[in-house]
Amino acid sequence: MSEENKTQSATTEKKDTKNVQLSISEYKALQEKEAKKFKLTIPLPVKIILSLPLIAIALFGVFFIPFTAYQNTAPSSPSPDAEKTVKKKVATTK
């Protein structure tokens, strides 16, 4: 009799709750149930403080990238001291 029980248990599959196909309403109910288990909310001031570095990086990119593009594409002008410099003749001995 024990052999029959073993064969029956081998033929009957265990129902795995993760492999069951759910309807949309069942899925939403399951998601809401799991969301209620993990109820951690971050206060708004903490969210703002944590997002400040990202905002700073974004603003840096908004202003710095166009500035560097302009610097790379703009023609370089001679320095204002270029007109004031006097070229001296260098004497060479033979």
C-alpha positions in Angstrom: 0.0 0.0 0.0 2.8 2.4 0.7 4.1 1.9 -2.9 0.7 2.9 -4.2 0.7 6.1 -2.1 4.2 6.9 -3.5 3.0 6.5 -7.1 -0.1 8.6 -6.4 1.9 11.4 -4.8 4.4 11.3 -7.7 1.6 11.6 -10.3 -0.3 14.4 -8.5 1.5 17.6 -8.9 1.9 20.0 -6.1 0.2 23.3 -6.8 2.7 26.0 -6.9 1.1 29.4 -6.1 3.6 31.2 -8.2 2.7 29.3 -11.4 -1.0 29.8 -11.2 -2.5 32.1 -13.9 -4.6 34.8 -12.3 -7.2 37.1 -13.7 -6.6 40.8 -13.7 -8.8 41.5 -10.7 -7.1 38.7 -8.7 -3.7 40.1 -9.7 -4.7 43.6 -8.6 -6.0 42.3 -5.3 -2.8 40.4 -4.7 -0.7 43.5 -5.5 -2.7 45.6 -3.1 -2.4 43.0 -0.4 1.4 42.9 -0.9 1.6 46.7 -0.9 -0.1 46.8 2.5 2.5 44.5 3.9 5.3 46.8 3.1 4.1 50.2 4.2 7.1 52.5 4.2 6.7 56.1 3.2 9.5 58.6 2.9 8.5 62.1 4.2 8.5 64.9 1.7 11.4 66.9 3.2 13.6 63.8 3.1 12.7 63.3 -0.6 13.6 66.9 -1.4 17.0 66.7 0.5 17.9 63.4 -1.3 17.0 64.8 -4.7 19.1 68.0 -4.4 22.3 66.4 -5.7 20.4 65.2 -8.8 18.9 68.6 -9.4 22.3 70.2 -9.1 23.8 67.8 -11.6 20.9 68.5 -14.0 21.3 72.2 -13.7 25.1 71.9 -14.2 24.4 69.9 -17.4 21.8 72.4 -18.7 24.3 75.3 -18.4 27.7 73.7 -18.8 27.1 71.6 -21.9 25.9 74.5 -24.1 28.7 76.7 -22.8 31.4 74.2 -23.7 29.7 73.6 -27.1 29.8 77.4 -27.7 33.5 77.6 -26.6 34.4 74.8 -28.9 32.6 76.2 -31.9 33.4 79.9 -31.5 36.5 81.2 -33.2 39.3 82.0 -30.9 40.2 85.7 -30.8 43.7 86.9 -30.3 44.6 88.1 -26.8 44.3 91.8 -26.1 48.0 92.0 -25.3 49.0 90.8 -28.7 48.9 94.3 -30.2 51.0 95.8 -27.4 53.9 93.3 -27.7 56.9 94.6 -29.5 59.1 92.3 -31.5 62.7 92.8 -30.8 65.4 92.1 -33.2 67.8 89.5 -32.0 71.5 89.9 -33.0 73.2 86.8 -34.1 77.0 86.5 -34.1 78.8 84.7 -36.8 
